[in-house]
Amino acid sequence: MSNLIRLLAAIFVPPLGVFLTVGLGTDFWINLVLTCFFWFPGMIHAIWIIAKHDRA
């Protein structure tokens, strides 16, 4: 999966970006809760997860 697609998904639909990166794990559920409360923290968390996964 292309990094560009995951980053665009993280900006517009943050849980989708996390799902495409790590699947239905703890990070996905944390991101879903963050996005439900406030969209911006969910977006930051999604970008952080994608960047962390790309470095590993």
C-alpha positions, 0 to 999 in steps of 0.5 A: 500500500502506498504511503501517499494513500495511507497519508491521504486517508489519515488526513480525511478519515484517520481510522482508515489510515491506521487500519490500512497500516496496522489493521484492527489492533489497539492503535485502530481503536484508540484512533477511532475514539480520538477521532470521535471526540475530536477529528484533529487529535485522531489525524495527528495520531494516525500520521504518527502511527503511519510514520512510526510504522514506516521507520520500523 
